[in-house]
Amino acid sequence: MTDALILGQTLAFSVSPFDVAVEEAARHETHGAVAVRGGRIAAVGPAQDLRRDHPDLPVTDMGEALILPGFVDAHMHYPQTGIVASWGKRLIDWLNGYTFPEEMRLADPAYAAEVAARTLDLALAHGTTTLTSFCTIHPHSVDALFEAAAARGMAVVAGKTCMDRNAPEGLRDTALSAYDDSKALIDRWHGTGRARYAITPRFSPTSTPEQLKALGALWAERPDCLMQTHLSEQIEEIAWVRELFPGARDYLDTYEAAGLLGARGLYGHAIHLEPREIDRLAEVGAAVVHCPTSNTFIGSGLFDTAGLVPRMPVGLATDTGGGSNFSMLRTMGAAYEVGQLRGAALHPAQLLWLATEGSARALHMGGEIGTLTPGAMADLVALDLASTPAIAQRAVRAEDIWEALFPTIMMGDDRAVARVWVGGAAVARPA
C-alpha cells in the first residue's frame, strides 16, 4: 500500500536550523499526520485537518510516535558490513588488515549479493531509507547493491571503487578499466528507477594520477553523476599524499588537478583541511560528509561542523564499517559529542536536519528525500520516543519536543524504530 494517512507526532523543517532560530526552522504537531498518495507525500499538518481533507485514505495510527523523513546516510561502505566494529586499527592498517581482505571476498557475485541485501536490511531496520556507498572494484558489486535497492524501492547512490596502486593485486584495476567499467555502470544504472551513480576513486593514495585524470574525464562527460571520495581523514594519510603527489599544493589539489573537484563532489571525512581547501570547496559548492563514529573509532580527529556548515553543504554518515554502528541515531549522538569536544554543541534540531535534509542536499536530492514536504517521496520513519526504560524515564520529563527527542538521539537504537516506509510502502520488520 502506497496510499495512507499516517497519524502521530510530526516534525518538519521549513528552513535549516543552522540559518535561523530553531523555533523558526521547525514545526511540531503533537497530533499530526502525513498524507501519502502514489508513494509521495501529499500533505503534512494537523491530524484533524488531514482527516477532513483526505477522507478516502486508509489510516495508520502510530500513536505518540514521531514521524520523520527517513534518515539519509551520505557515506558508507557496504562491502565492509561484515567487519564492522573490528578492533584496534588506524586508517592504513584498517585498510590492509580488514578492508582489503573483506573486499576481495566480493569477487564472488553471490557473496556480494548476500552482503548488499544484508546491508540494506540493516539500514532499514535502523530507519535509514537512503544510503551512499562505495562498492568494490568488481562491477558486479555495484549491480548487487542497485539490484537489492530496486527490490526494496530504495533510493541509493553508489559506484565502483577504483584503485590501481597501493592495494592487493586482486583489488587493483587500471586507469582504462576504471573508466570503462564506470562508464558502463553509469549507462546501466544512473537514473534507472531511484538509482544514482557516483564516480568513485577510493582516495588519492590508491589511484595513480593517470587513473584520477581518467575518472575526471569521465565526470566531465557525465556531470550529472555524483563523485565520491575521501579527503584529509588522518594526519598520516595526508603525509602519505604529500609523498605521492609532491607537486600538489595540498590534498584537495590532487583531485582538482585531475578534474575531480566540483559541485556534485562528496568528500568524506574532511577533518584536517587547510584554509585553501576550505575556500575551494566552498567556492565550487562541493559537499563534505561528517562521519563521527568512524572518526572517533579509528582515531582520525574532530570534524568542524560549526565552522563548515556556513561555508558548504554538509552531510552526515555512518561510514560503516570504519564507523562502528549502522544507526543514524548513534551517528547524531556522536556528532553531538564531537561538537562538544570542539566547543560547539549542536542542537537536536541541527543533528536531525543533518541526518535528513542536510544529507539529502549534499547528495543533490533535496526536495526528493529527507524532508516532510508535499511532493517528496514518502520515505518515512516513525520513532518511539520511549523505546527503553532509560529513554522513557528521561523523555517523560521533557518540556518540549527537543527534550523529548534528545534522549533517543543519545541512547536510541533500532528498538526506537517503530516503523519504516519506503515510497509509502511499510517495510516488514526483520524476523
C-alpha positions in Angstrom: 0.0 0.0 0.0 1.4 3.4 -1.0 -1.6 5.5 -0.1 -2.3 6.2 3.5 -2.9 8.7 6.2 -0.3 8.2 8.9 -1.1 9.7 12.3 1.4 10.6 15.0 3.5 13.5 16.1 5.2 15.2 13.1 8.3 17.4 12.9 9.1 19.2 9.7 11.7 21.9 8.8 10.9 24.8 6.6 14.5 26.1 6.6 17.8 25.0 8.0 18.1 25.3 11.8 21.7 26.4 11.2 20.3 29.5 9.4 17.6 30.6 11.8 16.4 30.0 15.3 15.1 26.5 15.9 11.6 27.9 16.7 11.5 29.4 13.2 13.0 26.5 11.4 10.8 23.6 12.6 7.1 22.9 13.0 6.0 20.3 15.5 2.5 18.9 15.6 1.6 16.9 18.7 -1.4 15.4 16.8 -0.1 15.4 13.3 -0.5 13.4 10.1 1.2 12.7 6.8 -1.0 12.0 3.8 0.6 9.7 1.3 -0.6 9.3 -2.3 1.1 7.3 -5.0 4.2 6.8 -2.9 4.7 10.6 -2.3 3.8 13.0 0.5 0.6 14.8 -0.4 0.2 16.8 2.7 1.6 17.3 6.3 -0.3 19.0 9.1 -2.7 18.7 12.0 -4.4 15.3 12.0 -7.9 16.8 12.2 -7.3 18.8 9.0 -5.9 16.0 7.1 -8.6 13.6 8.1 -11.1 16.1 6.8 -9.2 16.8 3.5 -8.3 13.1 2.8 -11.3 11.1 4.0 -10.7 8.3 1.5 -7.2 7.4 2.7 -6.8 4.3 4.9 -5.5 5.3 8.4 -2.3 4.1 10.1 -2.3 5.4 13.6 1.2 5.4 15.2 0.0 6.9 18.4 2.6 9.2 20.0 5.4 8.0 17.7 7.3 10.8 16.0 7.0 10.7 12.2 10.1 12.0 10.4 11.7 11.6 6.9 13.8 8.5 6.6 17.4 9.0 7.5 19.9 9.7 4.8 23.4 8.1 5.2 25.7 10.1 3.0 28.9 7.9 3.1 29.4 4.3 3.9 31.0 1.1 2.5 28.5 -1.8 2.1 31.4 -4.3 1.4 32.6 -3.6 5.0 29.4 -4.7 6.7 30.9 -8.0 7.8 33.9 -6.3 9.5 32.0 -3.5 11.4 33.3 -3.0 14.9 36.7 -4.8 14.3 39.2 -4.0 16.9 42.1 -1.6 17.1 43.4 -0.2 13.8 44.4 3.2 12.3 43.3 4.0 8.8 46.1 2.5 6.7 46.3 -0.6 9.0 42.5 -0.8 8.9 42.5 -1.0 5.1 45.3 -3.6 5.0 44.1 -5.7 7.9 40.4 -5.7 7.5 39.0 -3.8 4.5 41.0 -5.2 1.6 40.7 -8.9 2.6 37.0 -8.5 3.0 36.6 -6.6 -0.2 38.4 -9.4 -2.1 35.6 -11.8 -0.9 33.2 -9.8 -3.0 34.9 -11.1 -6.1 32.2 -13.8 -5.7 28.9 -12.4 -7.1 26.8 -14.5 -4.7 28.6 -13.1 -1.7 28.3 -9.6 -3.0 24.6 -10.0 -3.4 24.3 -11.5 0.1 26.2 -8.6 1.7 24.3 -6.0 -0.3 20.9 -7.4 0.9 22.1 -7.6 4.5 23.4 -4.1 4.5 20.1 -2.6 3.1 18.0 -4.6 5.6 20.2 -3.4 8.5 19.9 0.2 7.2 16.1 0.0 7.0 15.9 -1.6 10.5 17.6 1.5 11.8 15.4 3.9 9.9 17.8 4.7 7.1 15.9 4.8 3.8 18.7 6.2 1.5 22.5 5.4 1.7 25.5 6.4 -0.4 28.0 3.6 -0.7 31.4 2.7 -2.0 31.3 -0.7 -3.7 34.5 -2.7 -4.7 36.5 -2.8 -7.9 34.2 -5.6 -9.1 31.4 -4.2 -11.4 29.0 -6.9 -10.2 29.4 -5.5 -6.6 27.7 -2.3 -8.0 25.0 -4.4 -9.7 24.4 -6.2 -6.5 23.7 -3.1 -4.4 21.5 -1.4 -7.0 19.5 -4.6 -7.6 19.0 -5.0 -3.9 17.9 -1.4 -3.6 15.5 -1.7 -6.5 13.9 -4.8 -4.9 13.2 -2.6 -1.8 12.2 0.5 -3.7 15.1 2.5 -2.1 17.0 5.4 -3.4 20.7 4.6 -3.3 23.9 6.3 -4.5 26.8 4.0 -5.3 29.8 3.5 -7.5 32.6 1.1 -8.4 35.6 1.8 -6.2 38.6 2.4 -8.4 42.2 1.6 -7.3 45.3 1.0 -9.4 48.1 1.1 -6.8 48.8 0.6 -3.1 46.2 -2.2 -2.9 46.4 -6.0 -3.3 46.6 -7.4 -6.8 43.0 -8.8 -6.5 41.7 -5.3 -5.8 43.5 -3.3 -8.5 42.2 -2.2 -11.8 43.8 0.2 -14.3 43.1 3.8 -15.5 41.4 2.4 -18.6 39.3 -0.3 -16.9 38.3 2.1 -14.2 37.0 4.5 -16.9 35.4 1.7 -19.0 33.8 -0.1 -16.1 32.4 3.1 -14.5 31.1 4.3 -17.8 29.2 1.0 -18.5 27.8 1.1 -15.0 26.6 4.7 -15.4 24.9 3.7 -18.6 23.3 0.8 -16.9 22.2 2.3 -13.6 22.3 6.1 -13.4 18.8 7.4 -13.3 17.3 3.9 -13.6 14.4 4.0 -11.1 15.8 5.5 -7.9 19.5 4.6 -8.6 22.1 7.4 -8.7 25.7 6.8 -9.7 28.8 8.2 -8.1 32.1 8.1 -9.8 34.3 6.6 -7.0 38.1 6.8 -6.7 38.7 5.5 -3.2 41.3 8.2 -2.4 44.4 9.6 -3.9 46.9 7.2 -2.4 45.2 4.2 -4.2 44.9 5.9 -7.6 47.7 7.0 -9.9 47.5 10.5 -11.4 46.5 8.8 -14.6 43.6 7.0 -13.1 42.4 10.1 -11.3 42.6 12.0 -14.6 40.6 9.2 -16.4 37.9 9.5 -13.8 38.0 13.3 -14.0 37.5 13.0 -17.8 34.5 10.6 -17.2 33.0 13.1 -14.8 33.3 15.9 -17.4 31.4 13.7 -19.8 28.7 12.8 -17.3 28.5 15.8 -15.0 25.0 14.7 -13.9 26.7 12.0 -11.8 28.0 12.5 -8.3 31.6 11.9 -7.4 32.6 10.5 -4.0 36.0 10.0 -2.4 37.9 10.6 0.8 39.7 13.7 1.9 42.0 14.5 4.8 40.9 11.8 7.2 44.1 11.2 9.2 47.3 13.1 9.6 49.4 10.1 8.5 47.3 9.8 5.3 47.9 13.5 4.5 51.6 13.0 4.9 51.4 10.0 2.5 49.6 12.1 0.0 52.4 14.7 0.1 54.9 11.9 -0.6 52.9 10.5 -3.5 52.0 13.9 -5.0 55.0 16.2 -4.3 53.8 18.8 -6.8 50.3 19.2 -5.2 49.5 22.3 -3.2 47.5 20.2 -0.7 45.4 17.0 -0.6 42.4 18.6 -2.4 44.7 19.7 -5.2 45.3 16.1 -6.1 41.7 15.9 -7.0 41.4 19.3 -8.5 44.3 18.8 -10.9 42.5 15.7 -12.2 39.1 17.3 -12.7 37.6 15.8 -9.6 36.6 18.9 -7.8 33.0 20.1 -8.4 29.6 21.0 -7.0 28.5 17.4 -7.2 31.5 16.1 -5.4 31.2 14.3 -2.0 34.4 14.5 0.1 34.2 12.1 3.1 35.7 13.0 6.5 37.4 16.3 5.6 38.8 16.7 9.1 42.2 18.3 8.7 41.5 20.8 6.0 43.8 23.7 5.0 42.3 27.1 4.6 42.8 27.0 0.9 41.0 23.7 0.7 38.0 25.1 2.6 37.9 28.1 0.3 38.0 26.0 -2.8 35.3 23.5 -1.6 33.1 26.5 -0.7 33.8 28.3 -4.0 32.7 25.3 -6.1 29.8 24.3 -3.8 31.1 20.9 -3.1 29.8 18.9 -0.1 31.8 17.4 2.8 30.5 14.5 4.8 30.8 14.2 8.6 31.5 10.6 9.8 31.7 11.0 13.6 31.6 7.4 14.8 34.3 6.4 12.3 36.4 9.4 13.1 36.5 8.6 16.8 36.6 4.8 16.4 39.8 4.8 14.3 41.2 8.0 15.9 41.0 10.3 13.0 40.0 13.6 14.6 37.2 16.0 15.2 35.2 17.4 12.3 34.4 21.1 12.4 30.6 21.1 11.9 30.0 24.6 13.2 32.8 26.0 11.0 32.0 24.2 7.8 28.2 24.3 7.7 28.1 28.0 7.0 30.5 27.6 4.1 29.3 24.5 2.2 26.8 21.6 2.2 27.5 19.1 4.9 26.1 15.5 5.1 26.1 13.1 8.0 27.1 9.4 7.7 27.8 6.2 9.5 30.9 5.3 7.4 30.2 1.6 8.1 32.4 -0.4 8.6 35.0 2.1 9.8 32.1 3.6 11.6 31.0 1.4 14.4 27.2 1.5 14.1 24.6 1.2 11.4 22.3 3.7 13.3 22.0 7.3 12.2 20.6 7.9 15.8 24.0 6.9 17.2 25.7 8.9 14.4 23.8 12.0 15.5 24.7 11.3 19.1 28.4 11.0 18.1 28.2 14.3 16.2 26.9 15.9 19.3 29.8 14.6 21.3 32.3 15.7 18.7 30.7 19.2 18.7 31.1 19.3 22.5 34.8 18.4 22.2 35.2 21.3 19.7 33.3 23.7 22.0 30.2 24.0 19.8 27.4 21.8 20.9 24.8 21.1 18.2 21.1 21.4 19.0 18.9 18.3 18.5 17.2 20.1 15.6 20.6 20.6 13.9 21.5 17.0 14.4 18.2 15.8 12.9 18.5 18.2 10.0 22.0 16.9 9.1 20.7 13.3 9.2 17.9 14.1 6.9 17.6 17.2 4.7 21.3 18.2 5.1 22.5 14.8 3.8 19.8 15.0 1.0 21.1 18.4 -0.1 24.7 17.1 -0.1 23.5 14.4 -2.5 21.7 16.9 -4.7 18.4 15.1 -3.8 16.9 17.9 -1.7 13.1 18.1 -2.0 13.1 14.4 -3.1 14.2 12.7 0.1 15.0 13.7 3.7 12.0 16.1 4.1 8.4 16.1 5.2 7.1 18.3 2.4 4.5 17.7 -0.3 5.9 16.2 -3.4 8.8 14.4 -1.7 9.0 10.6 -1.7 7.2 9.1 1.2 10.4 7.6 2.7 9.5 7.8 6.4 10.4 6.6 9.8 8.3 6.6 13.0 10.3 6.8 16.2 9.2 5.6 19.6 10.5 8.2 22.0 10.1 5.9 24.9 11.6 2.7 23.4 13.6 1.7 26.5 13.1 2.3 30.2 16.2 4.5 30.4 14.9 6.7 27.5 11.3 6.7 28.7 12.2 7.9 32.2 14.1 10.8 30.7 11.6 11.7 28.0 8.7 11.9 30.4 10.3 14.9 32.0 10.6 16.7 28.6 9.1 20.2 28.3 9.3 20.4 24.5 9.8 18.1 21.5 13.6 18.7 21.6 13.9 17.5 25.2 11.7 14.5 24.2 13.8 13.6 21.2 17.3 14.2 22.5 17.4 11.1 24.8 16.5 8.9 21.7 19.3 10.6 19.8 21.8 9.8 22.5 20.6 6.4 23.7 18.4 5.1 21.0 19.0 2.2 18.6 16.8 0.1 16.3 14.4 -0.5 19.1 13.3 3.1 18.7 12.3 2.5 15.1 8.6 1.7 15.3 8.0 1.6 11.6 9.7 2.5 8.3 8.1 3.3 4.9 9.8 3.4 1.5 7.9 5.1 -1.2 4.8 4.9 1.1 5.1 1.1 1.5 5.6 -0.1 5.0 8.8 -2.2 5.4 8.4 -5.5 7.2 10.3 -5.8 10.4 13.1 -8.3 10.3 12.3 -11.7 11.8 
